[in-house]
Amino acid sequence: MIKKITERGWPGHFISGSKCVFNRNTLLEFTHSEPLIISTVGNLRDGNSTLSEIGLDRYYETMIFYTTEEDGYIEADVSKQVFIDKKWSINREDYDSTNNIDDMAQKMHEDNVKEIINLGVKQAGNESISGEMDDNIDLARQSMMDFLDEKQNPLINPESSYYSMFDGVEAIDRLEDMFTIKEMMIWAKITSFKYRLRVGKKTQVDSQSDIKKILTYEDYYCYLKEKLNA
């Protein structure tokens, strides 16, 4: 049963959350279970105020996490994500279909909050279905894993064989075989930050290329995070 709902004024997740114009961070505290954070971020603007993707083919995303306590604050534990069967991202087609994309993001966030609350109330009110919330999460997790199996790795360019090795295997695939997902996430984060440090210090063309690389590696980081949590 829901005990308390708190809206917080900072991004709940995403490596570039501070650069997102839109964010919602809702803390749900329950009577008999661990708190959850529902976080929506989007409307990421690059250095030229251009709308940028925050992940593969999406401009906004809603994610749900279990929590951890840091210095007295309850924050999202991004290694423990919860999946439910609700719309969680806004893509270009969505963006082009409305005059107010932030309203769509608000509704997406609220729908996820309501679904989690409904699942929690249903679970508390009937012992015979006490596992239904976990069952729904497991089903959504499997759907996410199936989706990730088909999802294109952001670092693979189908139109280029530049990083294809002698045996036809992409270099990034070989790296993923050699290292863990968490190790690859650290590499992606460091690589993205490296390009951020040098943006604007070379020619305009090079800077534009660096910005593209920043977004690509941040996209790859999100791709890996979804694989880790699936």
C-alpha positions as CSV (number, residue, x, y, z in Angstrom):
1,M,0.0,0.0,0.0
2,I,1.3,3.5,-0.9
3,K,2.4,5.5,2.1
4,K,3.9,8.7,0.6
5,I,4.5,10.3,-2.8
6,T,7.2,12.9,-3.1
7,E,8.1,14.9,-6.1
8,R,11.8,15.9,-6.3
9,G,13.3,18.7,-8.4
10,W,16.3,17.0,-9.8
11,P,16.9,14.3,-12.5
12,G,16.5,10.8,-11.2
13,H,18.7,9.1,-13.7
14,F,20.7,9.5,-17.0
15,I,24.3,10.5,-17.4
16,S,23.3,13.9,-19.0
17,G,20.2,14.5,-16.9
18,S,21.3,17.9,-15.9
19,K,21.2,19.0,-19.6
20,C,17.6,17.8,-20.0
21,V,15.0,20.6,-20.0
22,F,12.4,18.2,-18.8
23,N,12.6,16.0,-15.8
24,R,10.3,14.3,-13.3
25,N,11.6,12.5,-10.2
26,T,8.9,10.8,-8.1
27,L,9.6,8.8,-5.0
28,L,7.0,6.3,-4.0
29,E,7.2,4.9,-0.4
30,F,5.2,1.9,0.5
31,T,3.9,0.4,3.8
32,H,5.4,-3.0,3.4
33,S,7.9,-2.9,0.5
34,E,11.0,-1.1,-0.7
35,P,10.6,2.5,-2.1
36,L,10.7,3.0,-5.8
37,I,11.7,6.0,-7.9
38,I,10.0,6.8,-11.2
39,S,12.2,9.1,-13.3
40,T,11.5,10.8,-16.6
41,V,14.0,12.8,-18.5
42,G,14.0,14.4,-22.0
43,N,14.3,17.4,-24.2
44,L,18.1,17.2,-24.2
45,R,19.7,20.2,-25.8
46,D,23.3,20.2,-27.2
47,G,25.6,23.2,-27.3
48,N,23.7,24.7,-30.2
49,S,20.3,24.3,-28.4
50,T,19.4,21.5,-30.8
51,L,17.1,18.8,-29.6
52,S,19.2,15.6,-29.2
53,E,18.3,11.9,-28.6
54,I,18.9,10.6,-25.1
55,G,19.0,7.0,-26.3
56,L,18.4,5.0,-29.4
57,D,15.5,6.7,-31.3
58,R,14.1,8.4,-28.3
59,Y,13.9,12.0,-26.9
60,Y,12.3,11.3,-23.6
61,E,12.3,8.1,-21.4
62,T,10.7,7.0,-18.2
63,M,12.5,4.5,-16.0
64,I,11.6,2.9,-12.6
65,F,14.3,1.9,-10.1
66,Y,14.6,0.4,-6.6
67,T,16.4,2.8,-4.3
68,T,19.6,3.3,-2.3
69,E,20.4,5.9,0.4
70,E,23.3,8.3,-0.2
71,D,24.2,11.0,2.4
72,G,20.7,10.9,3.8
73,Y,19.0,11.1,0.4
74,I,17.1,8.4,-1.2
75,E,18.3,8.0,-4.8
76,A,17.7,5.6,-7.7
77,D,19.7,2.4,-7.7
78,V,20.2,2.3,-11.5
79,S,21.5,-1.3,-11.3
80,K,18.1,-2.4,-10.1
81,Q,15.5,-1.4,-12.7
82,V,11.8,-2.4,-12.7
83,F,10.0,-3.0,-16.0
84,I,6.2,-2.7,-16.4
85,D,4.0,-2.9,-19.4
86,K,3.6,0.9,-20.0
87,K,4.8,3.3,-22.6
88,W,8.3,4.4,-21.5
89,S,9.8,6.4,-24.4
90,I,9.0,9.1,-26.8
91,N,10.5,8.9,-30.3
92,R,10.6,11.1,-33.4
93,E,7.2,9.9,-34.6
94,D,5.7,10.8,-31.3
95,Y,7.5,14.1,-31.3
96,D,6.1,15.0,-34.8
97,S,2.5,14.0,-33.9
98,T,1.9,16.6,-31.1
99,N,2.2,20.3,-30.5
100,N,3.2,19.9,-26.9
101,I,5.7,17.0,-26.4
102,D,6.1,17.9,-22.7
103,D,2.4,17.2,-22.1
104,M,3.0,13.7,-23.6
105,A,6.0,13.2,-21.3
106,Q,3.9,14.3,-18.3
107,K,1.2,11.8,-19.2
108,M,3.8,9.0,-19.8
109,H,5.3,9.7,-16.3
110,E,1.9,9.8,-14.6
111,D,0.7,6.6,-16.3
112,N,3.8,4.8,-14.9
113,V,3.3,6.2,-11.4
114,K,-0.4,5.1,-11.4
115,E,0.4,1.6,-12.7
116,I,3.0,1.1,-9.9
117,I,0.6,2.4,-7.3
118,N,-2.2,0.1,-8.7
119,L,0.0,-2.9,-8.7
120,G,1.1,-2.1,-5.1
121,V,-2.5,-1.7,-3.9
122,K,-3.6,-4.8,-5.6
123,Q,-0.8,-6.8,-4.1
124,A,-1.5,-5.5,-0.6
125,G,-5.2,-6.1,-0.9
126,N,-5.3,-9.7,-1.9
127,E,-2.8,-12.4,-0.8
128,S,-3.9,-14.8,-3.6
129,I,-2.4,-12.4,-6.1
130,S,0.6,-11.3,-4.0
131,G,3.0,-12.4,-6.7
132,E,1.2,-10.6,-9.6
133,M,3.4,-7.5,-9.4
134,D,6.5,-9.7,-9.7
135,D,4.9,-11.7,-12.5
136,N,4.1,-8.6,-14.4
137,I,7.7,-7.3,-13.9
138,D,9.1,-10.6,-15.1
139,L,6.9,-10.6,-18.2
140,A,8.0,-7.0,-19.0
141,R,11.6,-7.9,-18.4
142,Q,11.4,-10.8,-20.9
143,S,9.8,-8.5,-23.4
144,M,12.7,-6.0,-22.9
145,M,15.3,-8.8,-23.4
146,D,13.6,-9.9,-26.6
147,F,13.6,-6.2,-27.7
148,L,17.3,-5.9,-26.9
149,D,18.2,-9.0,-28.9
150,E,16.8,-7.2,-31.9
151,K,18.1,-3.7,-31.0
152,Q,21.0,-2.3,-33.0
153,N,24.2,-1.7,-31.2
154,P,24.8,2.1,-31.4
155,L,28.5,1.6,-32.2
156,I,27.9,-0.6,-35.2
157,N,27.5,1.2,-38.5
158,P,25.9,-1.2,-41.0
159,E,27.2,1.0,-43.9
160,S,30.9,0.7,-42.8
161,S,33.3,-2.2,-42.5
162,Y,36.0,0.0,-41.0
163,Y,35.9,-1.8,-37.6
164,S,35.2,-5.3,-39.0
165,M,37.9,-7.7,-38.1
166,F,39.6,-10.3,-40.4
167,D,37.0,-13.0,-39.4
168,G,34.1,-10.7,-40.1
169,V,33.3,-10.0,-36.4
170,E,32.8,-6.4,-35.5
171,A,35.5,-5.1,-33.1
172,I,32.8,-3.9,-30.6
173,D,31.3,-7.4,-30.5
174,R,34.7,-8.9,-29.8
175,L,35.2,-6.4,-26.9
176,E,31.8,-7.3,-25.5
177,D,32.9,-10.9,-25.5
178,M,36.1,-10.1,-23.7
179,F,34.8,-7.7,-21.0
180,T,31.7,-7.6,-18.7
181,I,28.8,-5.2,-19.4
182,K,29.8,-3.1,-16.4
183,E,33.4,-2.8,-17.7
184,M,32.1,-1.7,-21.1
185,M,29.8,0.8,-19.4
186,I,32.8,2.3,-17.6
187,W,34.7,2.5,-20.9
188,A,31.7,4.1,-22.7
189,K,31.3,6.7,-19.9
190,I,35.1,7.6,-19.9
191,T,35.2,7.8,-23.7
192,S,32.2,10.1,-23.8
193,F,33.8,12.3,-21.1
194,K,37.1,12.4,-23.1
195,Y,35.3,13.9,-26.1
196,R,33.4,16.4,-23.8
197,L,36.8,17.6,-22.5
198,R,38.1,18.5,-26.0
199,V,34.9,20.0,-27.5
200,G,35.6,23.4,-28.9
201,K,39.3,23.1,-28.8
202,K,39.7,22.1,-32.4
203,T,38.0,23.1,-35.7
204,Q,34.3,23.6,-36.0
205,V,34.0,20.4,-38.1
206,D,36.0,18.4,-35.5
207,S,33.9,19.8,-32.7
208,Q,30.7,18.8,-34.5
209,S,32.2,15.3,-34.9
210,D,33.1,15.2,-31.2
211,I,29.5,16.1,-30.2
212,K,28.2,13.3,-32.4
213,K,30.7,10.9,-30.7
214,I,29.6,12.1,-27.2
215,L,26.0,11.3,-28.0
216,T,26.9,8.0,-29.6
217,Y,28.9,6.8,-26.6
218,E,26.2,8.0,-24.2
219,D,23.7,6.2,-26.3
220,Y,25.9,3.1,-26.1
221,Y,26.1,3.5,-22.3
222,C,22.2,3.5,-22.1
223,Y,22.1,0.5,-24.4
224,L,24.4,-1.4,-22.1
225,K,22.5,-0.3,-19.0
226,E,19.3,-1.7,-20.5
227,K,21.1,-5.0,-21.2
228,L,22.4,-5.1,-17.7
229,N,19.0,-4.5,-16.1
230,A,17.1,-6.8,-18.5
